[in-house]
Amino acid sequence: MVNFTLQALASAFLAGAVSGAELCKDIHMGTPPSDKAEAPSAEDYATALDFLDVEAVKADMKALLADSKECWPADFGNYGPFMVRLAWHCSGSYRKSDGVGGCGGSRQRFEPERSWPDNTNLDKARALLAPLKNKYGDAMSWGDLFVLAGTTALRDAGAPIKQMCFGRMDDTDGMKSQALGPTALQMDRFPCKVNGKCKPPLGATTVGLIYVNPEGPMANPDPALSAKDIRQTFEAMGHSDSHTVALIGGGHAVGKAHGACPNGAGLSPKEAYNKTPLAIPWLGNCGSGKGEDTFTSGFEGSWTKEPLKWDNEFYKALLDSEWEKHKGPGGHWQWRIKDAPHDNRIRLTSDIALLHDDEYLKSVKEYAENMDAFNKAFDEAWFDLTTTYGSGRWSQSAKCDSGSFPEALRHNSNVMLSSDATLPMARAGNLHMPQTSMVAAGVMLIAATLVAFMVYKQGAPSYEQNLGRTPLLAA
């Protein structure tokens, strides 16, 4: 009853104007102020999923991507690139060392992930997808919805992605992401003495970023040092060098980055909801905060000349142009083509880094010359990113839109099960103990997790203290 009343109040609040701006009405559905949400049981989800019309939901998604809303106007008239980022950031939190993270459970809706600077403005993406969640109900999990949005966007752009699978089971809160930080649990179990120089088993070099600081290590625009961070983080997720280059170039084949001014994106969900549960996160401090005033990563510019078209221009321009670093309008180091003042294409330090590593450079050259090789590598890497790794426990009714469901996914030892909140930490340390000891240790770890979580909820350090408002990989 409390959650229902809160949601009703939030809907009523959003129906009116706030600071004269129209807001997406389902903001609080995709980013619940209560920091929890209901999810169907495994049995109910399996029953509903049996009846999911995959082709119908794919058609609905395609239409949704092309329907720009005034509450959050789509770049170039299409939400495709926005949804690629949503799926990528939901999936890219995975780390193979202990199976923590990934899009299974759709914990990006909850703390701590929803307040990471890397996930700025993705509350709008989740709100825009809410109508499809309402239409398909239990048959469409949030995790499937996020991955379908990104996959459909890439397919619409022209990427030959062979298979999309359904059956990721949602969590009711973000408990299993607490180890990713910044939380009391992460600081206790996986401390990072210098943020920006985090070491394994943490997946990212900077807590709160999906991969690396795109401006360069500790905001130092040094491509060679950035390449070392890229290898550490992508290997931590389980990706090879060739797939790493495919994912970076494929992610930057579409869309643009947003850094209209140096004033920032506004309050994170954690900060906003601490003020009032009816607050709106990430309102932006640049004009209207949306459209041309959008601030997300603090970088500004497009990756390619045709931001809605799937091609290998990212690699070609990377090789064929002379790039120079400069401070963009958002106040961060980014790279532009030298002596081309009217060319608004950009690269990040983490993009230029691919030219400063011998193995990465081999793949850049291959993909620039051979579109088929790029297509094949990206298809494989995208499936690993969104499906092979970090998808949690799959429903017994799991299915795919092409071919049969890969049953090996059910037995992937690098997947964190929905029922397994603490044992992956033991695996990360290669602990070997009798079963009775494991049970006792599990009980103790669960208790410690709950205590740490309570501490976090009552007064964990702010995100500014932990992150210094470090920017995104690409947004």
C-alpha positions, 0 to 999 in steps of 0.5 A: 500500500505504501509503495502504491500510494507513493507511486500515485503521488509521484504520478500526480506530481509529474503530471504538473509542470516542474520549473516550466519543463515537461518531464517523462511521466514514468521516471519513478517507475524505472527509478523507484524512489523506494529503491525497491520494486516487485518482481514475479516469482520464477514460476509466474515469470516462466508462465508469462514468458511462455506466452511472450510474442517475441516478434510483437515486442520487437516491432513495438520496440522499433516503433518506440525508438523512432517516437521522439518525446518532448520530455526527452527529445531524441538525438537525430530523431531516434532513441537508438544510440541512447538505448545502446548506452542503456544496454551496454552500461547495464551489462558492462558492470559485470566482472568475471572474478566473482560474477558480480554485476551484469544486466541480469536482475536489472539492478541499474534501477536501484542503488548504487548503480543508478546513481553512478555518474556513468549512468547519468540520464539513463533514468530517462531511458528507463522511463521511455521504456516503461510503456512496453513494460506496462504492456507486456507485464510479467512476460517482459523483464526489465533486464530483457527490456534493456538488452532488447532496446540496445539490440534493436537499436543496433539492428535498426542501424544495420548491425548484423546481430544474429540472436536476442535471448529472453529470460533474464530474471529481475531482482527486487533491489540492488543488494547484489550490486553493493559489492560494486560500490561506492558502498560500505560493503565495497569499501570493506570487501573490495577497497580502492585506496585511490579512486581511479587506480582501483585494482582487481577484483573490482571491474573498473579502475574508477568506482562508479564508472563502467570501464575507464575514465574516458578522459584518461587515467585520473583525467590525464589525457595520456592515451598510452596509460589509458590503453593499460586501463582498458585492457585491465577492465575489459579483461576483467569482464572476460573480453579478448583484445579483438572483442574489446576493440569491436565493442568500443568502435561499435558503441561509438559507431552511433550517437554522440556525447553530451557536454553542453556546459561545465555546470553538470547534470544535477543531483543523482537519484540518491541525492535527489531522493534524499531530499524528497521521494518525489524529486526528479534526478539528473535535472541538468544545470544547463538551460532546459537540461535536455536537447541541446542543453543535455549534460551527461558525460561532459564531452560534446560531439558526434563520433561519426558523420552519420550517427544513426548508421552502422559502419566502420567510420570510427576506425577509418577516421581514427587512422586517417585523421590527425587528432589533437586534444583540447578542452570541450565545452563541458570542461573535459579533455577530448580530441578533435581533428586538427585543422578542421574547425567545422568538423564536430566529430570527436574522440575520447582519450580512451578511443585514441588509446587504441592507436597506442597499443600494438594488439589493439592497433592490429584490430583497428586496422583490420576493422577499418579495412574489413567490414565483415571482420568487424561485423563478426567480432561485434556480433560475438562481443555484443552477445558475450557482453549482454547475454553470456556474462552477467545475465543471472539466473535464466528462466526455465522458459528462456528463448531466443528470436533465432535458434534455440536457447543456448542451454550452456548459459544455465551452467555458466560458472561465471554467472552470479545466480539470483539466489547467490548474494555472497558466495561469489566473494569466496570464489574470488579468493579461491577459498576451499572449505568443507561444506559445513564451513561454507554454510557457516561462512555464508551465514556470517557473510550474509549478516555482514552484508546486511549490516554493511548495507544498513550502514550504507543506507544511513550514511555512506559517503556521498558520490561527490566524495567517492567519485569527484564527478568523474565522466562517462565512457560515452554519452 
